Amino acid sequence: MKSYHLDTFTGPSGLVIREHEIPTPGPKQVLIRVRANAISYREGMILTGTYPLPVKQGIVPLCEGAGEVAAVGEEVCRVRPGERVAANVFPRWIDGPLRWELTDQLGSSVDGLLTEYAVLDEDALVHIPKHLSYTEAAALPLAALTAWNALMGAHAPRPGETVLVLGSGSVSLFALQFAKLAGARVIATTSSQERAERLRELGADATIDYSRIPEWPDTVRALTDGRGADHVVEVAGDLRRSLRAVALEGQLSYIGFWLAGADARPVDCATLFFSGCRLRCVAIGSRSQFAAMNLAVEEHLLRPVLDRVFAFEEAREACDYFLSGRRFGRVVVSHE
């Protein structure tokens, strides 16, 4: 079998292929024949050495993947050979709140899934939706689950409420799709007419070009009769504007500060207080949330937005393309 390893944090050039014997699963372990992976913003940070958490040198990268059960060890009862599965990014986070002792992550502190075969504990696995291909299912474990947790993990949107999504990154696209499943109205920010049209095709009820309207929170207020958005999925990292756009008693799901980089500014305590919102920090999701999300995806026949699919041998090129920023939707590596 072949695996990619990240030997240096110099971008895609740091990826090297090594050959290994196909491993044998031990008790309560499962051997997965990986069929596809997806690349996320997190992986871009890991490749370039800018991820805020420790990453082991030589790690097998990529936390998102889907495949089939090739073999099972003794005492395995949750999956059987031939079944189609994906792994939770936090393989030991089964349910409930995230605790520090459960923060092992695929592709950073433990080996990920950019490999032909992987051994995982059975507790890390979920069955993937029946209508999805492996390339589609590989798009779910991080980006989709983060969006699901952001919207459904505490106070789920109700029909008629307004959800604000920022930009057209993978988490925002999934949040748009999940919000529409819940019957919510969606406002999406973007920076181009072309992307605005694609967001409307996915169901966005209104779009705001933040490159032309830097004070877009005022437009959100205008579009909601002064109320503001009931739910804000904040992925850009600058809380100041989102706090101005959220409704009183609304929910602001804060997913990451790193996109803002040097443009991020401290949030004034008065701004935070007078927003009157519930501020919730989101770190992907648990296995039980993953399973619940997959049920909804399957029930509604939802499909992820894919941008481009590369072959396993083209993984470096796939990472280069992802880092170029030209994508709209998921960039996937297929092993088929």
C-alpha positions as CSV (number, residue, x, y, z in Angstrom):
1,M,0.0,0.0,0.0
2,K,1.0,3.6,-0.5
3,S,0.7,6.5,1.9
4,Y,1.5,10.2,1.7
5,H,3.5,11.7,4.6
6,L,4.2,15.3,5.4
7,D,7.9,15.4,5.9
8,T,8.3,19.2,5.8
9,F,5.9,22.1,6.4
10,T,6.7,23.7,3.1
11,G,3.3,23.3,1.3
12,P,2.4,20.5,-1.1
13,S,6.1,19.9,-1.9
14,G,6.5,18.5,1.6
15,L,4.4,15.5,0.7
16,V,6.2,12.3,0.0
17,I,4.9,8.8,-0.9
18,R,6.0,5.8,1.0
19,E,5.1,2.1,0.7
20,H,4.0,0.0,3.6
21,E,2.6,-3.4,4.3
22,I,-1.1,-3.4,4.6
23,P,-1.8,-3.4,8.3
24,T,-3.8,-5.9,10.2
25,P,-6.6,-4.5,12.5
26,G,-6.4,-5.5,16.2
27,P,-9.2,-5.9,18.7
28,K,-12.0,-3.3,18.1
29,Q,-10.1,-2.0,15.1
30,V,-11.2,-1.7,11.5
31,L,-9.1,-1.7,8.3
32,I,-10.5,0.8,5.8
33,R,-9.8,0.8,2.1
34,V,-9.8,4.6,1.6
35,R,-11.6,5.6,-1.6
36,A,-11.5,9.4,-1.5
37,N,-10.3,12.4,0.5
38,A,-11.2,16.1,0.6
39,I,-8.9,19.0,1.3
40,S,-9.9,21.8,3.7
41,Y,-8.6,25.1,4.9
42,R,-7.3,23.3,7.9
43,E,-5.2,21.0,5.7
44,G,-3.8,24.1,4.0
45,M,-2.6,25.4,7.3
46,I,-1.1,22.1,8.2
47,L,0.8,21.8,4.9
48,T,2.3,25.3,5.3
49,G,3.1,25.0,9.1
50,T,0.5,27.6,10.2
51,Y,-1.9,25.4,12.0
52,P,-2.3,26.7,15.6
53,L,-2.2,23.2,17.2
54,P,0.8,20.8,17.2
55,V,1.3,18.6,14.1
56,K,3.7,15.6,14.0
57,Q,6.3,15.7,11.4
58,G,5.9,12.7,9.0
59,I,2.2,12.5,9.7
60,V,-0.2,11.0,7.1
61,P,-2.2,14.1,6.3
62,L,-5.9,14.9,5.6
63,C,-8.6,14.3,8.1
64,E,-11.5,13.9,5.6
65,G,-12.0,10.6,3.8
66,A,-14.5,7.9,3.0
67,G,-14.0,4.2,2.1
68,E,-15.1,0.7,2.6
69,V,-14.5,-1.7,5.5
70,A,-11.8,-4.2,4.2
71,A,-11.4,-6.2,7.4
72,V,-12.3,-6.1,11.1
73,G,-10.5,-7.2,14.2
74,E,-11.9,-9.2,17.1
75,E,-14.8,-7.8,19.1
76,V,-15.9,-5.3,16.4
77,C,-19.7,-5.0,16.3
78,R,-20.5,-1.6,14.8
79,V,-19.4,-2.3,11.1
80,R,-18.9,-5.2,8.8
81,P,-16.7,-5.9,5.8
82,G,-18.0,-4.2,2.7
83,E,-19.8,-1.4,4.4
84,R,-19.2,2.2,3.4
85,V,-17.9,4.5,6.1
86,A,-16.2,7.7,7.1
87,A,-14.2,8.6,10.2
88,N,-14.8,11.4,12.7
89,V,-12.0,14.0,12.7
90,F,-11.9,13.7,16.5
91,P,-11.9,9.9,16.6
92,R,-12.5,9.7,20.3
93,W,-15.2,12.3,20.6
94,I,-18.3,10.2,20.6
95,D,-21.0,12.5,22.1
96,G,-21.5,15.3,24.5
97,P,-19.2,18.4,24.9
98,L,-15.7,18.3,23.6
99,R,-13.1,17.8,26.3
100,W,-9.3,18.3,26.0
101,E,-8.6,14.6,26.5
102,L,-10.7,13.9,23.3
103,T,-8.9,16.3,21.0
104,D,-6.7,13.8,19.1
105,Q,-7.2,14.8,15.4
106,L,-6.8,12.8,12.3
107,G,-4.1,14.2,10.0
108,S,-2.3,16.2,12.7
109,S,-1.8,14.5,16.1
110,V,-2.6,11.0,14.7
111,D,-2.3,9.7,11.1
112,G,-4.9,10.8,8.7
113,L,-6.4,9.4,5.5
114,L,-4.3,10.3,2.5
115,T,-3.4,6.7,2.2
116,E,-4.7,3.6,0.5
117,Y,-5.5,1.7,3.7
118,A,-6.0,3.0,7.3
119,V,-6.6,1.2,10.6
120,L,-9.1,3.0,12.9
121,D,-11.0,2.2,16.1
122,E,-14.5,1.2,15.3
123,D,-15.8,3.9,17.6
124,A,-14.5,6.6,15.2
125,L,-16.6,5.4,12.2
126,V,-20.0,6.4,10.8
127,H,-21.9,5.0,7.9
128,I,-22.1,7.3,4.9
129,P,-25.3,8.3,3.1
130,K,-26.4,5.7,0.6
131,H,-27.0,8.1,-2.3
132,L,-23.5,9.6,-2.2
133,S,-20.5,8.4,-4.0
134,Y,-17.2,8.1,-2.1
135,T,-16.0,11.4,-3.6
136,E,-19.1,13.1,-2.3
137,A,-19.0,11.4,1.1
138,A,-15.4,12.5,1.6
139,A,-16.6,16.1,1.7
140,L,-18.6,15.6,4.9
141,P,-16.4,14.8,7.9
142,L,-15.0,18.3,8.5
143,A,-16.7,21.1,6.5
144,A,-20.2,19.6,6.5
145,L,-20.1,18.6,10.2
146,T,-18.7,22.0,11.2
147,A,-21.6,23.7,9.5
148,W,-24.1,21.2,11.0
149,N,-22.8,21.8,14.5
150,A,-22.8,25.5,14.0
151,L,-26.5,25.5,13.0
152,M,-27.9,22.5,14.8
153,G,-25.6,22.0,17.7
154,A,-27.4,24.3,20.1
155,H,-30.4,26.4,18.9
156,A,-31.4,25.1,15.4
157,P,-32.9,27.6,13.0
158,R,-36.7,27.5,12.7
159,P,-38.7,28.0,9.5
160,G,-38.8,31.7,8.7
161,E,-35.7,32.7,10.7
162,T,-32.8,34.3,8.9
163,V,-29.3,32.7,8.6
164,L,-26.3,34.7,7.6
165,V,-23.4,32.9,5.9
166,L,-20.1,34.6,5.1
167,G,-18.4,34.0,1.8
168,S,-18.5,30.8,-0.3
169,G,-16.0,28.6,1.5
170,S,-16.9,24.9,2.1
171,V,-18.4,25.5,5.6
172,S,-20.5,28.4,4.4
173,L,-21.8,26.4,1.4
174,F,-22.9,23.5,3.7
175,A,-24.4,26.0,6.2
176,L,-26.5,27.5,3.3
177,Q,-27.7,24.0,2.3
178,F,-28.5,23.0,5.9
179,A,-30.3,26.3,6.6
180,K,-32.5,25.8,3.6
181,L,-33.4,22.2,4.8
182,A,-34.5,23.8,8.1
183,G,-36.8,26.2,6.2
184,A,-34.7,29.3,7.0
185,R,-34.1,32.3,4.9
186,V,-30.5,32.7,3.9
187,I,-28.4,35.9,3.3
188,A,-24.9,35.2,1.9
189,T,-22.0,37.6,1.6
190,T,-19.6,37.2,-1.4
191,S,-17.1,39.2,-3.4
192,S,-18.1,38.7,-7.0
193,Q,-21.2,38.6,-9.1
194,E,-20.4,35.1,-10.4
195,R,-20.2,33.7,-6.9
196,A,-23.4,35.5,-6.0
197,E,-25.2,33.8,-8.8
198,R,-24.0,30.4,-7.7
199,L,-25.0,31.1,-4.1
200,R,-28.5,32.0,-5.3
201,E,-28.6,28.8,-7.4
202,L,-27.9,26.9,-4.1
203,G,-30.8,28.6,-2.4
204,A,-29.5,31.9,-1.0
205,D,-32.5,34.3,-0.8
206,A,-30.2,37.4,-0.9
207,T,-26.6,38.1,-1.5
208,I,-24.4,41.1,-0.4
209,D,-21.1,42.0,-2.2
210,Y,-18.8,42.9,0.7
211,S,-16.2,44.2,-1.7
212,R,-18.6,46.9,-2.7
213,I,-20.5,47.2,0.6
214,P,-17.9,47.0,3.4
215,E,-20.5,48.0,5.9
216,W,-22.6,45.0,5.0
217,P,-24.1,44.6,8.5
218,D,-26.3,47.6,7.8
219,T,-27.6,45.8,4.6
220,V,-28.3,42.7,6.7
221,R,-30.3,44.9,9.1
222,A,-32.2,46.4,6.1
223,L,-33.0,43.0,4.7
224,T,-34.4,41.9,8.0
225,D,-36.5,45.0,8.9
226,G,-33.9,46.1,11.4
227,R,-33.9,42.8,13.4
228,G,-30.6,41.3,12.2
229,A,-29.9,37.7,11.4
230,D,-31.1,35.1,13.9
231,H,-28.1,32.8,13.1
232,V,-24.7,33.9,11.9
233,V,-22.1,31.4,10.8
234,E,-18.9,33.3,11.3
235,V,-16.0,31.8,9.4
236,A,-14.2,35.0,8.4
237,G,-12.7,35.7,11.8
238,D,-13.6,39.4,12.3
239,L,-16.3,39.3,14.9
240,R,-17.0,43.1,15.0
241,R,-19.1,43.1,11.9
242,S,-20.9,39.9,12.7
243,L,-21.9,41.2,16.1
244,R,-23.5,44.2,14.3
245,A,-25.4,41.9,12.0
246,V,-26.8,39.4,14.6
247,A,-30.3,39.7,16.1
248,L,-30.9,40.3,19.8
249,E,-30.9,36.8,21.4
250,G,-29.6,35.5,18.1
251,Q,-26.9,32.8,17.8
252,L,-23.4,33.6,16.5
253,S,-21.3,30.5,15.8
254,Y,-17.7,31.4,15.8
255,I,-15.7,28.9,13.7
256,G,-12.3,30.4,13.2
257,F,-10.3,33.5,13.6
258,W,-7.4,32.6,11.2
259,L,-9.1,33.8,8.0
260,A,-9.0,37.4,9.2
261,G,-5.3,37.1,10.1
262,A,-3.8,40.6,10.6
263,D,-7.1,42.2,9.7
264,A,-8.8,40.9,12.9
265,R,-9.3,43.5,15.6
266,P,-10.1,43.1,19.3
267,V,-13.8,43.1,20.0
268,D,-15.0,45.8,22.3
269,C,-16.7,44.4,25.4
270,A,-19.6,46.8,25.0
271,T,-20.1,45.7,21.4
272,L,-20.3,42.1,22.6
273,F,-22.6,42.8,25.5
274,F,-25.1,45.0,23.6
275,S,-25.3,42.6,20.7
276,G,-27.3,40.5,23.1
277,C,-26.4,37.3,21.2
278,R,-25.4,33.8,22.2
279,L,-21.7,33.5,21.1
280,R,-20.7,29.9,20.5
281,C,-17.3,28.6,19.5
282,V,-17.5,25.6,17.2
283,A,-14.8,22.9,16.7
284,I,-16.2,20.5,14.0
285,G,-18.4,18.0,15.9
286,S,-18.9,14.6,17.6
287,R,-19.6,11.2,16.1
288,S,-23.2,11.4,17.2
289,Q,-23.6,14.7,15.4
290,F,-22.0,13.2,12.3
291,A,-24.4,10.3,12.3
292,A,-27.4,12.7,12.8
293,M,-26.2,14.9,10.0
294,N,-25.8,11.9,7.7
295,L,-29.4,10.9,8.4
296,A,-30.6,14.4,7.3
297,V,-28.3,14.4,4.2
298,E,-29.7,11.0,3.2
299,E,-33.4,11.9,3.9
300,H,-33.2,15.0,1.8
301,L,-30.9,13.6,-0.8
302,L,-28.5,16.5,-0.3
303,R,-25.3,16.5,-2.3
304,P,-22.2,18.5,-1.5
305,V,-20.8,21.1,-4.0
306,L,-17.7,19.6,-5.6
307,D,-15.3,21.9,-7.5
308,R,-12.7,19.5,-8.9
309,V,-11.6,15.8,-8.4
310,F,-7.9,14.7,-8.7
311,A,-6.4,11.3,-8.8
312,F,-4.5,9.8,-5.8
313,E,-1.3,10.3,-7.7
314,E,-2.1,14.0,-8.1
315,A,-2.5,14.8,-4.4
316,R,0.2,17.4,-4.5
317,E,-1.4,19.1,-7.5
318,A,-4.8,18.9,-5.7
319,C,-3.3,20.7,-2.7
320,D,-1.7,23.3,-5.0
321,Y,-5.0,23.9,-6.6
322,F,-6.8,24.2,-3.3
323,L,-4.2,26.8,-2.0
324,S,-4.7,28.9,-5.2
325,G,-8.1,30.0,-3.9
326,R,-9.9,29.5,-7.2
327,R,-12.3,26.8,-5.9
328,F,-16.0,27.0,-5.4
329,G,-16.9,23.8,-3.5
330,R,-14.8,20.9,-2.4
331,V,-11.5,19.7,-3.8
332,V,-11.4,16.0,-3.7
333,V,-8.7,13.3,-4.2
334,S,-10.2,10.1,-5.6
335,H,-8.5,6.7,-5.2
336,E,-10.7,5.0,-7.8
